[in-house]
Amino acid sequence: MKIEVVNLTEENLRGAPEWESHPFSCKYCIYWEFPEECIDPAMERKEDMIRKKLKWLRSTYQDFGNCGKMIYVDGKPAGYAQYAPPGLLPRSADYHSGLPSDDAVLISCLFIPHQEFRGLGLGSRLLQSIINDLRKREIRAESIKTT
Protein backbone atom coordinates (compact mmCIF):
# COMPACT_ATOMS: atom_id res chain seq x y z
CA MET A 1 0.00 0.00 0.00
CA LYS A 2 1.48 3.35 -1.09
CA ILE A 3 0.56 6.30 1.15
CA GLU A 4 1.37 9.84 0.06
CA VAL A 5 0.68 13.16 1.81
CA VAL A 6 0.80 16.27 -0.40
CA ASN A 7 0.13 19.96 0.05
CA LEU A 8 -3.34 21.16 -0.82
CA THR A 9 -3.64 22.86 -4.21
CA GLU A 10 -6.52 24.17 -6.28
CA GLU A 11 -6.15 21.14 -8.52
CA ASN A 12 -6.14 18.42 -5.87
CA LEU A 13 -8.87 20.13 -3.82
CA ARG A 14 -11.23 19.39 -6.70
CA GLY A 15 -10.45 15.69 -6.25
CA ALA A 16 -11.06 15.60 -2.49
CA PRO A 17 -13.05 12.57 -1.28
CA GLU A 18 -16.85 12.79 -1.42
CA TRP A 19 -19.61 11.11 0.59
CA GLU A 20 -23.42 10.93 0.64
CA SER A 21 -24.44 13.49 3.29
CA HIS A 22 -23.97 17.24 3.71
CA PRO A 23 -21.54 18.82 3.04
CA PHE A 24 -20.69 15.90 0.70
CA SER A 25 -16.97 16.74 0.72
CA CYS A 26 -14.49 18.96 2.53
CA LYS A 27 -14.14 20.79 -0.78
CA TYR A 28 -17.73 22.03 -0.42
CA CYS A 29 -17.57 22.89 3.28
CA ILE A 30 -17.30 26.63 3.98
CA TYR A 31 -18.19 26.45 7.69
CA TRP A 32 -14.91 27.95 8.92
CA GLU A 33 -14.21 30.29 6.01
CA PHE A 34 -17.57 31.96 5.37
CA PRO A 35 -19.77 31.58 8.48
CA GLU A 36 -22.16 34.31 7.38
CA GLU A 37 -22.87 32.38 4.18
CA CYS A 38 -23.13 28.95 5.79
CA ILE A 39 -26.68 29.32 7.10
CA ASP A 40 -28.93 26.88 5.24
CA PRO A 41 -26.90 23.96 3.86
CA ALA A 42 -29.87 22.63 1.91
CA MET A 43 -29.93 25.81 -0.17
CA GLU A 44 -26.22 25.79 -1.02
CA ARG A 45 -25.07 24.56 -4.39
CA LYS A 46 -21.86 22.54 -4.65
CA GLU A 47 -20.55 24.71 -7.48
CA ASP A 48 -21.00 27.87 -5.39
CA MET A 49 -19.39 26.31 -2.34
CA ILE A 50 -16.30 25.05 -4.14
CA ARG A 51 -15.91 28.42 -5.84
CA LYS A 52 -15.88 30.08 -2.40
CA LYS A 53 -13.50 27.45 -1.01
CA LEU A 54 -11.10 28.03 -3.92
CA LYS A 55 -11.28 31.79 -3.37
CA TRP A 56 -10.41 31.26 0.30
CA LEU A 57 -7.58 28.86 -0.62
CA ARG A 58 -5.99 31.37 -3.02
CA SER A 59 -6.25 34.22 -0.54
CA THR A 60 -4.96 32.17 2.38
CA TYR A 61 -2.06 30.84 0.33
CA GLN A 62 -1.01 34.44 -0.43
CA ASP A 63 -1.34 35.57 3.20
CA PHE A 64 -0.10 32.47 5.04
CA GLY A 65 1.30 29.93 2.60
CA ASN A 66 0.27 26.30 2.43
CA CYS A 67 -2.91 25.71 4.46
CA GLY A 68 -3.92 22.13 3.79
CA LYS A 69 -2.98 18.55 3.02
CA MET A 70 -4.42 15.67 1.05
CA ILE A 71 -3.55 12.06 1.71
CA TYR A 72 -3.68 9.37 -0.96
CA VAL A 73 -3.67 5.59 -0.68
CA ASP A 74 -2.53 3.87 -3.86
CA GLY A 75 -3.31 7.07 -5.77
CA LYS A 76 -6.85 7.35 -4.42
CA PRO A 77 -7.78 10.43 -2.34
CA ALA A 78 -8.37 9.20 1.21
CA GLY A 79 -8.33 12.27 3.45
CA TYR A 80 -8.14 16.01 3.83
CA ALA A 81 -6.78 18.48 6.37
CA GLN A 82 -6.99 22.25 6.56
CA TYR A 83 -5.23 24.74 8.86
CA ALA A 84 -4.62 28.47 9.10
CA PRO A 85 -4.29 31.32 11.58
CA PRO A 86 -7.62 32.03 13.30
CA GLY A 87 -7.89 35.40 11.55
CA LEU A 88 -8.26 33.54 8.25
CA LEU A 89 -10.94 31.24 9.70
CA PRO A 90 -13.66 33.64 10.89
CA ARG A 91 -15.80 30.91 12.49
CA SER A 92 -13.10 30.40 15.14
CA ALA A 93 -14.33 33.59 16.87
CA ASP A 94 -17.65 31.83 17.63
CA TYR A 95 -16.13 29.18 19.90
CA HIS A 96 -16.43 29.47 23.69
CA SER A 97 -12.74 28.89 24.17
CA GLY A 98 -12.17 32.21 22.43
CA LEU A 99 -9.64 33.02 19.79
CA PRO A 100 -6.28 31.32 20.10
CA SER A 101 -3.25 33.59 20.27
CA ASP A 102 -2.45 35.69 17.21
CA ASP A 103 0.46 33.44 16.30
CA ALA A 104 -1.52 30.20 16.65
CA VAL A 105 -2.59 27.97 13.80
CA LEU A 106 -5.97 26.26 13.97
CA ILE A 107 -6.54 22.87 12.37
CA SER A 108 -10.10 23.40 11.19
CA CYS A 109 -10.51 20.04 9.47
CA LEU A 110 -8.79 16.68 9.49
CA PHE A 111 -11.02 13.99 8.07
CA ILE A 112 -10.79 10.47 6.69
CA PRO A 113 -14.35 10.07 5.34
CA HIS A 114 -14.45 6.47 4.15
CA GLN A 115 -14.40 3.45 6.45
CA GLU A 116 -12.01 1.54 4.17
CA PHE A 117 -9.26 4.05 5.00
CA ARG A 118 -9.90 4.36 8.73
CA GLY A 119 -7.74 2.58 11.26
CA LEU A 120 -4.67 2.78 9.02
CA GLY A 121 -3.05 5.70 10.83
CA LEU A 122 -3.82 8.13 8.00
CA GLY A 123 -5.16 10.83 10.33
CA SER A 124 -1.98 10.62 12.39
CA ARG A 125 0.11 10.92 9.23
CA LEU A 126 -1.85 14.00 8.16
CA LEU A 127 -1.38 15.57 11.59
CA GLN A 128 2.35 14.83 11.62
CA SER A 129 2.70 16.31 8.14
CA ILE A 130 0.99 19.51 9.34
CA ILE A 131 3.26 19.70 12.39
CA ASN A 132 6.35 19.18 10.20
CA ASP A 133 5.18 21.88 7.78
CA LEU A 134 4.62 24.38 10.58
CA ARG A 135 7.99 23.61 12.19
CA LYS A 136 9.79 24.17 8.88
CA ARG A 137 8.08 27.55 8.71
CA GLU A 138 9.13 28.21 12.34
CA ILE A 139 5.55 28.34 13.55
CA ARG A 140 5.58 26.82 17.02
CA ALA A 141 2.79 24.64 18.28
CA GLU A 142 2.74 24.77 22.08
CA SER A 143 -0.27 22.51 22.49
CA ILE A 144 -3.02 20.77 20.62
CA LYS A 145 -6.56 21.31 21.87
CA THR A 146 -9.75 19.76 20.61
CA THR A 147 -13.30 21.06 20.82
Secondary structure, DSSP 8 states (H G I E B T S, - for coil): --EEEEE--HHHHTT--B-SSTTSBGGG--TTT-GGG-S-GGG--HHHHHHHHHHHHHHHHHHTS--EEEEEETTEEEEEEEEE-GGG-GGGGGSTT----TT--EEEEEE--SGGGTTSSHHHHHHHHHHHHHHHTT---------
